[in-house]
Amino acid sequence: MSDQPEPKNEPDLAKSVIAGLGGTCRAAAFFEVRPGSVSEWLTKGIPKARLRHLRDVRPDLLNPPIVCAGDSAQPASETDLRGG
């Protein structure tokens, strides 16, 4: 377990996490829930139990790289981060 505080649970976080997992259906498969449940997170936020699991298994999705205005909306790849 991590000592980091849980991130603020907002629609932008849900949107970022869902995109980072590859979309609604892949996020649903990852969390073993129905796609409709994942879609609800966009308005209700991600359930705390799911956030804790995500923090333990994929913390990179809770701390995405900062994207500057004009940059692509796609998450940075490992190659992008290494400058290659």
HELIX and SHEET records of a PDB file:
HELIX    1   1 PRO A   11  GLY A   20  1                                  10    
HELIX    2   2 THR A   24  PHE A   31  1                                   8    
HELIX    3   3 PRO A   35  LYS A   44  1                                  10    
HELIX    4   4 LYS A   48  VAL A   57  1                                  10    
HELIX    5   5 PRO A   59  LEU A   61  5                                   3    
HELIX    6   6 GLU A   78  ARG A   82  1                                   5    
END                                                                             
